Amino acid sequence: MRENRASLGLALQALYADGCIRTSGSAMSQSVELEVFTDYV
Amino acid sequence: MNLTWVHFPLHPETPAEGIALEDLFAGRDIDLDAMYVQMKSLMEAEGLPYSRRTHSYNSRLAQELGKWADTQPGGEAIHDALYRAYFVDTLNIGDPEVLVGIAASVGLSEADARKVLQDRSFSEAVDADWARSRQFGITGVPTFVANGFGVVGAQSYETLEHLIKRAREVSQGSNSDN
């Protein structure tokens, strides 16, 4: 699990591309917060 | 949908100079060669580069830098850059000067990045993330949490889409109840 992060970037990028995700600070009504707990190592 | 990176301490005990993978995984019956081959294969299947590392490094300062970068226009690019630095370029992302260079590579101010690392001005913010990780009982990364729903590990587009839809449904349901 710790090392199996290969799909993380691609799946998130796809969600960005589809407009599902904006980065923190975007003003959106009815928004849902997605928290990604992660580390760089 | 807003995305927030919450930093989790995977190996907070790692010394500043890093630790050899043989030492990190000592006593855990892990075949490093086999692990690398497996990960390389998984990464290639996703079209992602992945290099053979000899060491793991302390990510605390990288997390503080990432927290600061989230406050800067376009700063979210630093997350991919930090992953690349560690997993592809095999750099010591615990080294402040390495981190300053990474910040500059994504268009952030070198001077501001250096000051953040010297002043530890985002230390409390990362402490809060670690506390939130404990509060949620996080044990591995990545873990995705949205409105009380969570999934652990690398996940497909469809799984993340489902998570978001469920979170939104619950959110809209609670709003209409008010």
Backbone of each chain as ProteinMPNN parsed JSONL, in Angstrom:
{"seq_chain_A": "MRENRASLGLALQALYADGCIRTSGSAMSQSVELEVFTDYV", "coords_chain_A": {"N_chain_A": [[0.825, -1.195, 0.0], [1.892, 1.265, 0.851], [3.85, 1.704, -1.056], [2.462, 1.508, -3.334], [1.539, 3.612, -5.209], [1.173, 4.238, -7.786], [-1.057, 4.828, -9.389], [-2.088, 7.09, -8.341], [-1.329, 9.761, -9.16], [-2.143, 9.822, -11.884], [-4.904, 9.237, -11.791], [-5.855, 11.365, -10.258], [-5.097, 13.472, -11.92], [-6.772, 13.004, -14.063], [-9.222, 13.499, -12.903], [-8.924, 16.2, -12.356], [-8.812, 17.11, -15.005], [-11.372, 16.587, -15.848], [-12.738, 18.432, -14.476], [-13.597, 17.882, -11.947], [-12.142, 18.422, -9.713], [-10.793, 21.106, -7.93], [-8.077, 23.107, -6.769], [-7.221, 23.797, -3.313], [-8.755, 26.621, -1.873], [-10.217, 27.505, -3.962], [-13.234, 29.081, -4.715], [-16.181, 27.631, -4.305], [-19.564, 26.868, -4.368], [-21.482, 24.502, -2.504], [-19.4, 22.731, -2.349], [-17.335, 19.838, -2.063], [-14.94, 18.568, 0.11], [-11.989, 17.011, -0.664], [-9.648, 15.18, 0.903], [-6.303, 14.295, 0.715], [-4.302, 12.195, 2.218], [-0.931, 11.943, 2.498], [2.569, 11.239, 1.757], [5.837, 12.301, 0.751], [7.69, 10.363, 0.395]], "CA_chain_A": [[0.0, 0.0, 0.0], [2.707, 2.463, 0.936], [4.601, 1.916, -2.277], [1.592, 1.331, -4.486], [0.897, 4.884, -5.456], [1.34, 4.526, -9.204], [-2.254, 5.365, -10.017], [-2.534, 8.304, -7.661], [-1.178, 10.953, -9.978], [-2.936, 9.763, -13.103], [-6.329, 9.324, -11.478], [-6.147, 12.741, -9.849], [-4.996, 14.331, -13.095], [-7.98, 12.802, -14.854], [-10.309, 14.201, -12.221], [-8.694, 17.614, -12.642], [-9.156, 17.372, -16.4], [-12.824, 16.537, -15.978], [-13.329, 19.524, -13.72], [-14.134, 17.423, -10.663], [-11.307, 18.878, -8.611], [-10.023, 22.339, -7.955], [-7.184, 23.12, -5.625], [-7.719, 24.511, -2.143], [-8.874, 28.05, -2.018], [-11.213, 27.826, -4.982], [-14.533, 29.373, -4.122], [-17.246, 26.884, -4.964], [-20.668, 26.541, -3.495], [-21.824, 23.082, -2.446], [-18.201, 21.972, -2.653], [-16.941, 18.748, -1.185], [-13.508, 18.589, 0.343], [-11.271, 15.741, -0.771], [-8.348, 15.242, 1.559], [-5.393, 13.226, 0.348], [-3.243, 12.009, 3.207], [0.158, 11.346, 1.76], [3.924, 11.654, 2.084], [6.627, 12.376, -0.489], [8.661, 9.268, 0.342]], "C_chain_A": [[0.865, 1.253, 0.0], [3.397, 2.757, -0.382], [3.707, 1.897, -3.504], [0.821, 2.596, -4.788], [0.916, 5.232, -6.949], [0.135, 5.215, -9.807], [-2.677, 6.701, -9.443], [-2.496, 9.51, -8.577], [-2.093, 10.946, -11.181], [-4.423, 9.906, -12.825], [-6.703, 10.74, -11.066], [-6.076, 13.696, -11.031], [-6.243, 14.217, -13.959], [-9.167, 13.523, -14.225], [-10.164, 15.713, -12.386], [-9.202, 17.945, -14.039], [-10.667, 17.401, -16.596], [-13.523, 17.624, -15.157], [-13.91, 19.114, -12.386], [-13.402, 18.065, -9.495], [-10.741, 20.255, -8.911], [-9.156, 22.35, -6.709], [-7.763, 23.959, -4.503], [-7.759, 26.009, -2.403], [-9.861, 28.459, -3.093], [-12.569, 28.045, -4.315], [-15.62, 28.641, -4.902], [-18.343, 26.616, -3.945], [-20.912, 25.045, -3.548], [-20.583, 22.202, -2.668], [-17.974, 20.889, -1.613], [-15.434, 18.766, -1.078], [-12.945, 17.183, 0.226], [-9.904, 15.931, -0.14], [-7.526, 14.029, 1.126], [-4.281, 13.198, 1.377], [-2.09, 11.308, 2.505], [1.504, 11.846, 2.28], [4.713, 11.62, 0.787], [7.599, 11.209, -0.604], [7.939, 7.925, 0.385]], "O_chain_A": [[0.61, 2.191, -0.755], [3.519, 3.915, -0.784], [4.152, 2.235, -4.6], [-0.4, 2.646, -4.641], [0.699, 6.383, -7.326], [0.286, 6.098, -10.652], [-3.54, 7.373, -10.008], [-3.5, 10.201, -8.754], [-2.747, 11.946, -11.474], [-5.126, 10.617, -13.543], [-7.742, 11.257, -11.475], [-6.885, 14.617, -11.144], [-6.715, 15.207, -14.518], [-10.009, 14.086, -14.925], [-11.157, 16.424, -12.537], [-9.922, 18.923, -14.239], [-11.176, 18.16, -17.421], [-14.751, 17.715, -15.149], [-14.631, 19.885, -11.754], [-13.969, 18.235, -8.416], [-10.27, 20.523, -10.016], [-9.462, 21.686, -5.719], [-8.689, 24.741, -4.717], [-6.892, 26.569, -3.074], [-10.296, 29.609, -3.143], [-12.982, 27.271, -3.452], [-15.932, 29.007, -6.035], [-18.083, 26.197, -2.817], [-20.579, 24.395, -4.539], [-20.702, 21.064, -3.121], [-18.366, 21.012, -0.453], [-14.735, 18.96, -2.073], [-13.375, 16.272, 0.933], [-9.103, 16.747, -0.597], [-7.997, 12.893, 1.166], [-3.421, 14.079, 1.399], [-2.253, 10.207, 1.979], [1.573, 12.744, 3.119], [4.297, 10.974, -0.176], [8.275, 11.083, -1.625], [8.583, 6.876, 0.351]]}, "seq_chain_B": "MNLTWVHFPLHPETPAEGIALEDLFAGRDIDLDAMYVQMKSLMEAEGLPYSRRTHSYNSRLAQELGKWADTQPGGEAIHDALYRAYFVDTLNIGDPEVLVGIAASVGLSEADARKVLQDRSFSEAVDADWARSRQFGITGVPTFVANGFGVVGAQSYETLEHLIKRAREVSQGSNSDN", "coords_chain_B": {"N_chain_B": [[-15.473, 20.59, -5.99], [-12.905, 20.558, -3.762], [-9.454, 20.08, -3.357], [-7.268, 18.981, -0.885], [-4.021, 18.621, 0.264], [-2.888, 16.557, 2.779], [-0.412, 16.201, 5.029], [1.376, 13.299, 5.924], [3.199, 11.472, 8.324], [5.312, 9.225, 7.228], [7.834, 7.971, 7.601], [9.043, 9.325, 9.984], [11.23, 9.189, 11.617], [13.5, 9.1, 10.155], [16.879, 9.965, 9.611], [18.532, 13.151, 8.931], [20.46, 12.845, 6.949], [19.521, 10.738, 5.603], [18.584, 7.23, 5.108], [19.8, 4.002, 4.464], [18.1, 1.744, 2.299], [18.32, -0.93, 2.915], [18.741, -0.846, 5.638], [16.451, 0.475, 6.493], [14.441, -1.383, 5.981], [15.273, -3.519, 7.434], [15.105, -6.698, 8.973], [12.535, -7.224, 8.2], [12.09, -9.073, 6.283], [12.073, -8.416, 3.536], [12.492, -8.415, 0.092], [14.481, -6.435, -1.58], [15.291, -6.211, -4.246], [13.29, -7.602, -5.624], [11.118, -6.064, -4.876], [11.694, -3.658, -6.108], [11.595, -4.388, -8.831], [8.912, -5.112, -9.058], [7.632, -2.67, -8.447], [8.675, -1.065, -10.474], [7.535, -2.22, -12.709], [4.792, -1.762, -12.211], [4.776, 1.033, -12.275], [5.608, 1.523, -14.907], [3.444, 0.497, -16.243], [1.644, 2.476, -15.785], [2.746, 4.486, -17.146], [4.663, 5.978, -15.877], [7.783, 7.331, -14.778], [10.392, 5.676, -12.905], [12.904, 5.188, -10.611], [15.798, 3.314, -9.463], [16.318, 3.339, -6.104], [18.658, 3.912, -3.464], [18.445, 4.873, -0.948], [16.219, 6.125, 1.629], [14.685, 9.212, 2.545], [14.371, 11.956, 4.897], [11.286, 13.478, 5.095], [10.192, 15.691, 6.267], [10.907, 18.516, 6.038], [10.334, 18.851, 3.364], [7.608, 18.531, 3.389], [6.846, 20.788, 4.846], [7.658, 22.733, 3.054], [5.972, 22.078, 0.924], [3.526, 22.669, 2.064], [3.706, 25.416, 2.344], [3.952, 26.051, -0.388], [1.41, 25.502, -1.296], [0.107, 27.796, -0.655], [0.861, 29.562, -2.533], [0.462, 31.093, -5.769], [-0.116, 28.76, -8.275], [1.447, 27.002, -6.949], [0.924, 24.348, -6.354], [2.162, 22.699, -8.109], [4.471, 21.858, -7.02], [4.163, 19.48, -5.678], [4.153, 17.23, -7.446], [6.714, 17.678, -8.383], [8.283, 17.2, -6.15], [7.761, 14.494, -5.699], [8.9, 13.49, -8.053], [11.555, 14.249, -7.675], [12.294, 12.587, -5.587], [11.483, 9.894, -6.276], [12.325, 9.55, -8.898], [14.63, 11.101, -9.539], [16.108, 10.483, -7.377], [16.911, 12.117, -5.237], [18.028, 13.704, -2.166], [15.511, 14.729, -0.421], [15.428, 15.848, 2.015], [17.332, 17.702, 2.248], [17.892, 21.075, 2.585], [18.869, 22.81, 0.519], [18.498, 21.32, -1.787], [15.75, 21.263, -1.766], [15.127, 23.98, -2.102], [15.986, 24.304, -4.714], [14.155, 22.651, -6.024], [11.789, 24.029, -5.541], [12.316, 26.342, -7.008], [12.359, 25.228, -9.53], [9.727, 24.914, -10.224], [8.853, 27.413, -10.512], [8.617, 28.913, -8.207], [9.602, 31.298, -5.685], [12.997, 31.372, -4.965], [14.227, 32.675, -2.812], [12.099, 33.079, -1.052], [11.375, 30.441, -0.552], [13.674, 29.47, 0.687], [13.642, 31.002, 3.008], [11.314, 30.093, 4.243], [12.119, 27.525, 4.907], [14.269, 28.04, 6.581], [13.126, 29.538, 8.654], [11.228, 27.828, 9.501], [8.528, 28.253, 9.176], [6.19, 26.99, 8.458], [5.934, 24.892, 10.081], [4.119, 24.463, 12.202], [1.786, 24.14, 10.766], [2.23, 21.731, 9.441], [2.516, 20.108, 11.637], [-0.135, 20.174, 12.467], [-1.318, 18.781, 10.374], [-0.2, 16.236, 10.78], [-1.35, 15.671, 13.219], [-4.009, 15.557, 12.442], [-3.891, 13.333, 10.813], [-3.417, 11.36, 12.721], [-5.788, 11.612, 14.124], [-7.627, 10.663, 12.274], [-6.807, 8.091, 12.103], [-4.974, 7.268, 10.188], [-2.855, 5.045, 8.463], [-1.38, 4.424, 6.257], [-0.237, 5.485, 2.982], [-1.334, 6.525, -0.313], [-4.184, 7.934, 1.395], [-7.507, 8.585, 0.83], [-9.951, 10.9, 1.759], [-13.255, 11.942, 2.038], [-15.819, 13.77, 3.172], [-16.4, 12.003, 5.304], [-16.205, 9.555, 4.066], [-13.865, 7.114, 2.923], [-11.0, 5.912, 1.102], [-8.267, 3.691, 0.652], [-4.929, 3.553, -0.516], [-3.489, 3.23, -3.871], [-5.801, 4.145, -6.308], [-8.377, 3.563, -8.755], [-9.625, 5.706, -11.397], [-12.415, 5.463, -11.495], [-13.079, 4.588, -8.923], [-12.313, 6.771, -7.331], [-13.972, 8.687, -8.424], [-16.442, 7.66, -7.673], [-16.224, 7.88, -4.899], [-16.193, 10.674, -4.61], [-18.699, 11.344, -5.642], [-20.406, 10.075, -3.816], [-19.726, 11.446, -1.489], [-20.583, 13.993, -2.189], [-23.317, 13.579, -2.527], [-24.135, 12.995, 0.091], [-23.44, 15.386, 1.294], [-25.125, 17.214, -0.032], [-27.541, 16.158, 0.733], [-27.52, 16.613, 3.491], [-27.474, 19.371, 3.471], [-29.972, 19.981, 2.39], [-31.529, 19.15, 4.401], [-31.304, 21.085, 6.27]], "CA_chain_B": [[-14.57, 19.722, -5.233], [-11.608, 21.116, -3.416], [-8.455, 19.072, -2.982], [-6.284, 19.408, 0.105], [-2.987, 17.657, 0.624], [-2.656, 16.476, 4.218], [0.871, 15.5, 5.14], [1.403, 12.159, 6.835], [4.587, 11.078, 8.619], [5.508, 7.806, 6.925], [9.057, 7.545, 8.297], [9.539, 10.577, 10.568], [12.471, 8.956, 12.348], [14.624, 9.074, 9.21], [17.829, 11.054, 9.879], [18.651, 14.166, 7.874], [21.303, 12.366, 5.857], [18.843, 9.617, 4.965], [18.851, 5.902, 5.621], [19.86, 2.999, 3.408], [16.884, 0.942, 2.286], [18.603, -2.182, 3.621], [18.547, -0.583, 7.069], [15.05, 0.846, 6.722], [13.596, -2.571, 5.949], [15.968, -4.61, 8.12], [14.294, -7.536, 9.845], [11.143, -7.334, 7.714], [12.041, -10.112, 5.261], [11.688, -7.787, 2.275], [13.451, -8.559, -0.996], [14.512, -5.114, -2.208], [15.356, -6.36, -5.7], [11.953, -7.979, -6.096], [10.224, -4.933, -4.656], [11.966, -2.677, -7.153], [11.091, -4.906, -10.113], [7.449, -5.027, -9.022], [7.226, -1.269, -8.538], [9.043, -0.573, -11.809], [6.519, -2.743, -13.621], [3.547, -1.025, -11.958], [4.955, 2.405, -12.741], [5.637, 1.514, -16.368], [2.069, 0.265, -16.703], [0.952, 3.766, -15.672], [3.48, 5.481, -17.92], [5.403, 6.837, -14.961], [9.19, 6.964, -14.551], [10.677, 5.185, -11.552], [14.317, 4.839, -10.566], [16.261, 2.475, -8.373], [16.839, 4.145, -5.012], [19.436, 3.221, -2.438], [18.146, 5.466, 0.347], [15.028, 6.911, 1.887], [15.088, 10.462, 3.164], [13.406, 12.578, 5.803], [10.406, 14.315, 4.267], [9.555, 16.747, 7.072], [11.082, 19.847, 5.443], [9.608, 18.854, 2.089], [6.199, 18.741, 3.714], [6.67, 22.201, 5.205], [7.758, 23.486, 1.804], [4.747, 21.817, 0.176], [2.436, 23.406, 2.717], [3.881, 26.806, 1.92], [3.687, 26.161, -1.827], [-0.043, 25.516, -1.488], [-0.38, 29.173, -0.467], [1.395, 30.383, -3.616], [-0.179, 30.852, -7.066], [0.525, 27.7, -9.051], [2.392, 26.276, -6.104], [0.624, 22.919, -6.23], [3.066, 21.947, -8.983], [5.614, 21.356, -6.264], [3.939, 18.114, -5.192], [4.699, 16.32, -8.454], [8.162, 17.893, -8.468], [8.902, 16.529, -5.004], [7.719, 13.052, -5.977], [9.893, 13.197, -9.091], [12.889, 14.386, -7.085], [12.573, 11.428, -4.735], [11.283, 8.592, -6.908], [12.97, 9.47, -10.212], [15.984, 11.661, -9.494], [16.69, 9.884, -6.154], [17.558, 13.183, -4.47], [17.74, 13.819, -0.74], [14.546, 15.823, -0.251], [15.586, 16.407, 3.35], [18.379, 18.71, 2.137], [17.237, 22.358, 2.28], [19.259, 23.391, -0.771], [17.788, 20.534, -2.807], [14.352, 21.711, -1.751], [15.072, 25.311, -2.713], [16.095, 24.087, -6.158], [12.885, 22.092, -6.499], [10.825, 25.139, -5.544], [12.629, 27.207, -8.148], [12.067, 24.519, -10.79], [8.299, 25.05, -10.552], [8.539, 28.832, -10.625], [8.461, 29.584, -6.913], [10.726, 32.141, -5.305], [14.061, 30.72, -4.209], [14.447, 33.39, -1.552], [10.98, 32.796, -0.151], [11.458, 29.033, -0.167], [14.78, 29.338, 1.651], [13.211, 31.608, 4.267], [10.343, 29.164, 4.841], [12.853, 26.395, 5.482], [15.102, 28.534, 7.686], [12.274, 30.006, 9.756], [10.281, 26.743, 9.84], [7.279, 28.995, 9.362], [5.028, 26.131, 8.218], [6.067, 23.726, 10.957], [2.86, 24.246, 12.927], [0.786, 23.654, 9.803], [2.49, 20.305, 9.225], [2.133, 19.45, 12.903], [-1.595, 20.026, 12.444], [-1.613, 17.683, 9.443], [0.153, 14.975, 11.45], [-2.385, 15.44, 14.232], [-5.223, 15.148, 11.728], [-3.637, 11.953, 10.388], [-3.65, 10.507, 13.898], [-7.222, 11.701, 14.428], [-8.341, 9.827, 11.315], [-6.273, 6.739, 12.152], [-4.285, 6.957, 8.94], [-1.694, 4.18, 8.661], [-0.633, 4.283, 5.012], [-0.518, 6.514, 1.986], [-2.267, 7.615, -0.045], [-5.538, 7.686, 1.88], [-8.419, 9.631, 0.352], [-11.083, 11.079, 2.659], [-14.204, 12.974, 1.606], [-17.108, 13.804, 3.871], [-16.603, 10.808, 6.115], [-15.906, 8.345, 3.295], [-12.444, 7.023, 2.668], [-10.405, 4.763, 0.42], [-6.837, 3.621, 0.95], [-4.071, 2.986, -1.551], [-3.677, 3.721, -5.235], [-7.162, 3.791, -6.71], [-8.741, 3.878, -10.133], [-10.464, 6.892, -11.634], [-13.811, 5.162, -11.165], [-13.224, 4.526, -7.464], [-12.263, 8.134, -6.806], [-15.198, 9.349, -8.879], [-17.517, 7.16, -6.822], [-16.026, 8.493, -3.582], [-16.608, 12.074, -4.683], [-20.153, 11.394, -5.827], [-21.048, 9.704, -2.555], [-19.512, 12.556, -0.553], [-21.434, 15.11, -2.609], [-24.709, 13.209, -2.243], [-24.362, 13.153, 1.526], [-23.365, 16.813, 1.586], [-26.347, 17.861, -0.517], [-28.636, 15.667, 1.561], [-27.491, 17.297, 4.783], [-27.838, 20.768, 3.25], [-31.415, 20.1, 2.17], [-32.19, 18.885, 5.676], [-31.202, 22.247, 7.14]], "C_chain_B": [[-13.248, 20.434, -4.997], [-10.681, 19.998, -2.944], [-7.473, 19.668, -1.991], [-5.296, 18.279, 0.351], [-2.807, 17.701, 2.138], [-1.416, 15.615, 4.423], [0.853, 14.462, 6.256], [2.857, 11.755, 7.086], [4.808, 9.58, 8.416], [6.728, 7.247, 7.659], [9.694, 8.77, 8.968], [10.864, 10.424, 11.307], [13.704, 8.986, 11.442], [15.582, 10.233, 9.485], [17.988, 11.974, 8.669], [19.459, 13.676, 6.683], [20.668, 11.192, 5.11], [19.226, 8.289, 5.587], [18.851, 4.926, 4.452], [18.615, 2.122, 3.47], [17.097, -0.391, 3.004], [18.382, -2.022, 5.129], [17.089, -0.262, 7.391], [14.162, -0.388, 6.833], [14.228, -3.768, 6.655], [15.011, -5.374, 9.033], [12.876, -7.734, 9.38], [11.016, -8.315, 6.561], [11.53, -9.557, 3.929], [12.821, -7.917, 1.276], [13.458, -7.257, -1.793], [14.559, -5.205, -3.724], [13.976, -6.672, -6.27], [10.979, -6.816, -5.956], [10.417, -3.882, -5.746], [11.379, -3.133, -8.49], [9.571, -4.788, -10.172], [6.982, -3.58, -9.194], [7.529, -0.686, -9.914], [7.989, -1.002, -12.823], [5.201, -1.985, -13.461], [3.635, 0.4, -12.485], [4.94, 2.463, -14.261], [4.238, 1.321, -16.933], [1.256, 1.553, -16.669], [1.646, 4.856, -16.477], [4.29, 6.431, -17.075], [6.848, 6.378, -14.824], [9.405, 6.536, -13.103], [12.107, 4.677, -11.538], [14.635, 3.951, -9.377], [16.886, 3.365, -7.303], [17.672, 3.288, -4.082], [19.034, 3.68, -1.041], [16.718, 6.016, 0.404], [15.464, 8.145, 2.67], [13.973, 11.04, 4.037], [12.579, 13.616, 5.031], [9.818, 15.511, 5.019], [9.685, 18.137, 6.429], [10.366, 19.944, 4.105], [8.122, 19.108, 2.328], [5.941, 20.201, 4.073], [6.738, 23.078, 3.954], [6.485, 23.302, 0.966], [3.563, 22.57, 0.744], [2.497, 24.885, 2.341], [3.504, 26.974, 0.445], [2.189, 26.198, -2.112], [-0.632, 26.918, -1.31], [0.046, 30.093, -1.604], [0.666, 30.092, -4.931], [0.58, 29.8, -7.874], [1.431, 26.794, -8.243], [2.135, 24.788, -5.994], [1.509, 22.064, -7.138], [4.226, 21.35, -8.208], [5.411, 19.912, -5.813], [4.5, 17.087, -6.188], [6.221, 16.441, -8.525], [8.893, 17.196, -7.323], [8.874, 15.011, -5.184], [8.776, 12.668, -7.01], [11.298, 13.251, -8.504], [13.261, 13.137, -6.292], [12.555, 10.118, -5.518], [11.994, 8.436, -8.255], [14.422, 9.932, -10.14], [16.756, 11.196, -8.264], [17.459, 10.91, -5.323], [17.174, 13.104, -2.994], [16.81, 15.005, -0.53], [14.476, 16.292, 1.203], [16.627, 17.511, 3.378], [17.747, 20.044, 1.74], [17.602, 22.93, 0.912], [18.645, 22.619, -1.937], [16.352, 21.024, -2.918], [14.191, 23.095, -2.386], [15.134, 25.182, -4.243], [14.808, 23.538, -6.753], [11.826, 23.184, -6.565], [11.056, 26.034, -6.755], [12.236, 26.55, -9.468], [10.598, 24.61, -11.182], [7.861, 26.515, -10.49], [8.316, 29.566, -9.319], [9.745, 30.335, -6.558], [11.754, 31.358, -4.493], [14.233, 31.349, -2.842], [13.332, 33.089, -0.557], [11.026, 31.352, 0.345], [12.538, 28.831, 0.893], [14.37, 29.888, 3.011], [12.203, 30.703, 4.986], [11.068, 28.02, 5.544], [13.715, 26.822, 6.668], [14.251, 28.886, 8.902], [11.344, 28.916, 10.276], [8.872, 27.321, 10.04], [6.03, 28.165, 9.071], [5.11, 24.846, 9.043], [4.755, 23.425, 11.685], [1.781, 23.696, 11.998], [0.98, 22.165, 9.536], [2.199, 19.511, 10.499], [0.625, 19.189, 12.934], [-2.017, 18.901, 11.498], [-1.321, 16.326, 10.095], [-0.898, 14.63, 12.51], [-3.683, 14.971, 13.582], [-5.072, 13.696, 11.229], [-3.891, 10.99, 11.535], [-5.14, 10.46, 14.224], [-8.025, 10.767, 13.53], [-7.841, 8.39, 11.32], [-5.581, 6.309, 10.877], [-3.054, 6.106, 9.235], [-0.867, 4.024, 7.398], [-1.048, 5.341, 4.01], [-0.544, 5.92, 0.587], [-3.567, 7.105, 0.564], [-6.4, 8.878, 1.474], [-9.618, 9.703, 1.29], [-11.966, 12.216, 2.133], [-15.511, 12.787, 2.352], [-17.414, 12.513, 4.629], [-16.36, 9.506, 5.394], [-14.414, 8.309, 3.003], [-12.071, 5.797, 1.866], [-8.896, 4.852, 0.613], [-6.099, 2.993, -0.222], [-4.325, 3.616, -2.912], [-5.016, 3.222, -5.757], [-7.424, 4.217, -8.149], [-9.529, 5.187, -10.188], [-11.883, 6.633, -11.147], [-14.033, 5.136, -9.656], [-13.224, 5.92, -6.86], [-13.512, 8.917, -7.211], [-16.381, 8.941, -7.996], [-17.434, 7.785, -5.426], [-16.551, 9.923, -3.584], [-18.123, 12.186, -4.82], [-20.882, 11.074, -4.526], [-20.922, 10.847, -1.545], [-20.428, 13.722, -0.891], [-22.905, 14.808, -2.299], [-25.039, 13.426, -0.774], [-24.371, 14.625, 1.901], [-24.649, 17.528, 1.173], [-27.557, 17.422, 0.293], [-28.704, 16.382, 2.882], [-27.857, 18.753, 4.624], [-29.342, 20.93, 3.096], [-32.202, 19.838, 3.438], [-32.242, 20.125, 6.554], [-32.269, 23.298, 6.809]], "O_chain_B": [[-12.571, 20.854, -5.936], [-11.094, 19.09, -2.222], [-6.911, 20.737, -2.231], [-5.679, 17.138, 0.609], [-2.595, 18.771, 2.709], [-1.384, 14.447, 4.036], [0.383, 14.714, 7.366], [3.655, 11.705, 6.15], [4.534, 8.772, 9.303], [6.659, 6.178, 8.266], [10.772, 9.203, 8.561], [11.541, 11.413, 11.59], [14.832, 8.904, 11.929], [15.139, 11.377, 9.583], [17.63, 11.622, 7.545], [19.181, 14.045, 5.542], [21.207, 10.714, 4.112], [20.078, 8.223, 6.473], [18.007, 5.012, 3.561], [18.131, 1.795, 4.553], [16.176, -0.922, 3.624], [17.905, -2.935, 5.803], [16.563, -0.674, 8.425], [13.253, -0.442, 7.662], [13.772, -4.9, 6.492], [14.217, -4.781, 9.764], [12.078, -8.351, 10.086], [9.965, -8.393, 5.924], [10.668, -10.153, 3.283], [13.967, -7.576, 1.57], [12.552, -7.004, -2.587], [13.952, -4.39, -4.418], [13.551, -6.085, -7.266], [10.119, -6.608, -6.813], [9.456, -3.294, -6.244], [10.743, -2.349, -9.194], [9.009, -4.412, -11.201], [6.069, -3.294, -9.969], [6.741, 0.089, -10.456], [7.603, -0.222, -13.693], [4.569, -1.611, -14.449], [2.682, 0.912, -13.071], [4.326, 3.358, -14.841], [3.884, 1.898, -17.961], [0.298, 1.71, -17.426], [1.201, 6.003, -16.497], [4.578, 7.554, -17.49], [7.116, 5.179, -14.759], [8.695, 6.974, -12.197], [12.482, 3.836, -12.354], [13.862, 3.845, -8.424], [17.867, 4.062, -7.564], [17.425, 2.092, -3.929], [19.253, 2.966, -0.063], [16.104, 6.325, -0.618], [16.478, 8.127, 3.367], [12.806, 10.663, 3.927], [13.13, 14.516, 4.397], [9.024, 16.264, 4.454], [8.693, 18.852, 6.291], [9.847, 21.003, 3.751], [7.469, 19.814, 1.559], [4.939, 20.782, 3.655], [5.979, 24.037, 3.81], [5.984, 24.257, 0.373], [2.703, 23.05, 0.005], [1.478, 25.515, 2.059], [2.818, 27.928, 0.079], [1.75, 26.85, -3.059], [-1.743, 27.19, -1.766], [-0.349, 31.258, -1.648], [0.29, 28.946, -5.178], [1.778, 29.941, -8.122], [2.102, 25.921, -8.792], [3.021, 24.035, -5.589], [1.596, 20.849, -6.96], [4.893, 20.435, -8.691], [6.385, 19.194, -5.589], [5.239, 16.182, -5.8], [6.928, 15.448, -8.701], [9.989, 16.667, -7.507], [9.844, 14.325, -4.862], [9.461, 11.655, -6.866], [12.133, 12.396, -8.8], [14.407, 12.688, -6.326], [13.494, 9.326, -5.437], [12.236, 7.315, -8.702], [15.328, 9.247, -10.615], [17.943, 11.493, -8.133], [18.522, 10.612, -4.778], [16.152, 12.526, -2.625], [17.258, 16.15, -0.469], [13.574, 17.042, 1.577], [16.798, 18.183, 4.394], [17.133, 20.143, 0.678], [16.742, 23.475, 0.22], [18.311, 23.21, -2.964], [15.811, 21.178, -4.013], [13.232, 23.342, -3.118], [14.414, 25.874, -4.963], [14.416, 23.916, -7.857], [11.059, 23.259, -7.524], [10.112, 26.432, -7.439], [11.83, 27.229, -10.411], [10.255, 24.405, -12.346], [6.67, 26.821, -10.425], [7.876, 30.716, -9.319], [10.823, 30.035, -7.071], [11.427, 30.758, -3.469], [14.368, 30.652, -1.836], [13.585, 32.871, 0.628], [10.751, 31.077, 1.513], [12.336, 28.112, 1.871], [14.708, 29.313, 4.046], [12.248, 30.573, 6.21], [10.68, 27.6, 6.634], [13.875, 26.076, 7.634], [14.612, 28.572, 10.037], [10.747, 29.05, 11.344], [8.139, 26.925, 10.946], [4.922, 28.588, 9.401], [4.449, 23.852, 8.744], [4.335, 22.271, 11.771], [0.959, 22.878, 12.41], [0.006, 21.421, 9.418], [1.7, 18.387, 10.444], [0.172, 18.129, 13.366], [-2.957, 18.159, 11.786], [-2.107, 15.387, 9.969], [-1.283, 13.473, 12.677], [-4.37, 14.095, 14.108], [-6.039, 12.933, 11.233], [-4.502, 9.937, 11.353], [-5.682, 9.406, 14.556], [-8.993, 10.15, 13.976], [-8.393, 7.548, 10.612], [-5.593, 5.131, 10.52], [-2.293, 6.411, 10.154], [0.259, 3.531, 7.467], [-2.073, 6.004, 4.166], [0.137, 4.931, 0.317], [-3.999, 5.987, 0.285], [-6.059, 10.03, 1.744], [-10.235, 8.68, 1.587], [-11.482, 13.305, 1.824], [-16.211, 11.788, 2.187], [-18.535, 12.004, 4.596], [-16.31, 8.451, 6.026], [-13.777, 9.352, 2.854], [-12.742, 4.767, 1.938], [-8.327, 5.938, 0.722], [-6.57, 2.037, -0.838], [-5.24, 4.42, -3.086], [-5.331, 2.036, -5.663], [-6.771, 5.116, -8.679], [-10.02, 5.693, -9.179], [-12.482, 7.471, -10.474], [-15.06, 5.609, -9.169], [-14.033, 6.224, -5.983], [-14.039, 9.711, -6.432], [-17.21, 9.772, -7.624], [-18.45, 8.169, -4.848], [-17.267, 10.331, -2.67], [-18.75, 13.031, -4.181], [-21.864, 11.732, -4.181], [-21.875, 11.176, -0.839], [-20.984, 14.364, 0.001], [-23.644, 15.689, -1.859], [-26.09, 13.971, -0.436], [-25.185, 15.069, 2.71], [-25.191, 18.339, 1.923], [-28.483, 18.201, 0.518], [-29.785, 16.725, 3.36], [-28.477, 19.336, 5.514], [-29.926, 21.889, 3.602], [-33.362, 20.228, 3.564], [-33.077, 20.236, 7.451], [-32.324, 24.346, 7.453]]}, "name": "protein", "num_of_chains": 2, "seq": "MRENRASLGLALQALYADGCIRTSGSAMSQSVELEVFTDYVMNLTWVHFPLHPETPAEGIALEDLFAGRDIDLDAMYVQMKSLMEAEGLPYSRRTHSYNSRLAQELGKWADTQPGGEAIHDALYRAYFVDTLNIGDPEVLVGIAASVGLSEADARKVLQDRSFSEAVDADWARSRQFGITGVPTFVANGFGVVGAQSYETLEHLIKRAREVSQGSNSDN"}
